[in-house]
Amino acid sequence: MEVHKILGAGFLESVYEEALAIETG
């Protein structure tokens, strides 16, 4: 299911960016 894949990738990316921002402070 392509749409789910795109949504999943976007969700993971936002979570990753937020974690990175917290780590770098």
N, CA, C and O atoms as a GROMACS GRO file, in nm:
protein
  100
    1MET      N    1   0.085  -0.120   0.000
    1MET     CA    2   0.000   0.000   0.000
    1MET      C    3   0.089   0.125   0.000
    1MET      O    4   0.151   0.158   0.101
    2GLU      N    5   0.093   0.193  -0.112
    2GLU     CA    6   0.187   0.303  -0.132
    2GLU      C    7   0.160   0.422  -0.040
    2GLU      O    8   0.253   0.480   0.015
    3VAL      N    9   0.033   0.458  -0.024
    3VAL     CA   10  -0.002   0.574   0.057
    3VAL      C   11   0.044   0.554   0.201
    3VAL      O   12   0.099   0.646   0.262
    4HIS      N   13   0.022   0.434   0.254
    4HIS     CA   14   0.062   0.404   0.392
    4HIS      C   15   0.213   0.414   0.407
    4HIS      O   16   0.264   0.462   0.508
    5LYS      N   17   0.284   0.370   0.304
    5LYS     CA   18   0.430   0.374   0.305
    5LYS      C   19   0.479   0.519   0.312
    5LYS      O   20   0.571   0.550   0.388
    6ILE      N   21   0.417   0.606   0.234
    6ILE     CA   22   0.456   0.747   0.231
    6ILE      C   23   0.426   0.813   0.366
    6ILE      O   24   0.508   0.888   0.419
    7LEU      N   25   0.307   0.784   0.421
    7LEU     CA   26   0.270   0.842   0.550
    7LEU      C   27   0.363   0.793   0.659
    7LEU      O   28   0.404   0.871   0.745
    8GLY      N   29   0.397   0.664   0.656
    8GLY     CA   30   0.488   0.607   0.755
    8GLY      C   31   0.624   0.673   0.749
    8GLY      O   32   0.682   0.704   0.853
    9ALA      N   33   0.675   0.695   0.629
    9ALA     CA   34   0.806   0.756   0.611
    9ALA      C   35   0.804   0.900   0.665
    9ALA      O   36   0.898   0.941   0.733
   10GLY      N   37   0.700   0.974   0.637
   10GLY     CA   38   0.688   1.111   0.684
   10GLY      C   39   0.680   1.116   0.836
   10GLY      O   40   0.738   1.204   0.899
   11PHE      N   41   0.606   1.021   0.894
   11PHE     CA   42   0.593   1.015   1.039
   11PHE      C   43   0.728   0.986   1.104
   11PHE      O   44   0.766   1.051   1.201
   12LEU      N   45   0.799   0.887   1.049
   12LEU     CA   46   0.930   0.851   1.103
   12LEU      C   47   1.026   0.967   1.092
   12LEU      O   48   1.106   0.991   1.182
   13GLU      N   49   1.019   1.038   0.980
   13GLU     CA   50   1.110   1.151   0.958
   13GLU      C   51   1.086   1.261   1.061
   13GLU      O   52   1.181   1.319   1.114
   14SER      N   53   0.959   1.290   1.090
   14SER     CA   54   0.928   1.395   1.187
   14SER      C   55   0.973   1.354   1.327
   14SER      O   56   1.025   1.437   1.402
   15VAL      N   57   0.955   1.227   1.361
   15VAL     CA   58   0.999   1.177   1.491
   15VAL      C   59   1.150   1.183   1.502
   15VAL      O   60   1.205   1.222   1.605
   16TYR      N   61   1.218   1.145   1.393
   16TYR     CA   62   1.364   1.146   1.391
   16TYR      C   63   1.418   1.288   1.407
   16TYR      O   64   1.513   1.312   1.482
   17GLU      N   65   1.357   1.381   1.337
   17GLU     CA   66   1.400   1.521   1.345
   17GLU      C   67   1.379   1.576   1.486
   17GLU      O   68   1.463   1.650   1.537
   18GLU      N   69   1.268   1.539   1.548
   18GLU     CA   70   1.239   1.587   1.684
   18GLU      C   71   1.340   1.530   1.782
   18GLU      O   72   1.388   1.602   1.870
   19ALA      N   73   1.372   1.402   1.769
   19ALA     CA   74   1.470   1.338   1.856
   19ALA      C   75   1.608   1.403   1.837
   19ALA      O   76   1.681   1.424   1.934
   20LEU      N   77   1.640   1.433   1.713
   20LEU     CA   78   1.769   1.495   1.682
   20LEU      C   79   1.776   1.635   1.745
   20LEU      O   80   1.880   1.674   1.798
   21ALA      N   81   1.667   1.708   1.737
   21ALA     CA   82   1.663   1.843   1.794
   21ALA      C   83   1.680   1.837   1.946
   21ALA      O   84   1.748   1.922   2.004
   22ILE      N   85   1.620   1.738   2.009
   22ILE     CA   86   1.632   1.723   2.154
   22ILE      C   87   1.776   1.687   2.191
   22ILE      O   88   1.831   1.740   2.288
   23GLU      N   89   1.836   1.598   2.114
   23GLU     CA   90   1.973   1.554   2.142
   23GLU      C   91   2.073   1.668   2.128
   23GLU      O   92   2.161   1.686   2.212
   24THR      N   93   2.058   1.747   2.021
   24THR     CA   94   2.152   1.856   1.996
   24THR      C   95   2.122   1.976   2.087
   24THR      O   96   2.207   2.064   2.104
   25GLY      N   97   2.001   1.979   2.144
   25GLY     CA   98   1.964   2.082   2.239
   25GLY      C   99   1.962   2.220   2.179
   25GLY      O  100   1.932   2.317   2.249
   0.00000   0.00000   0.00000
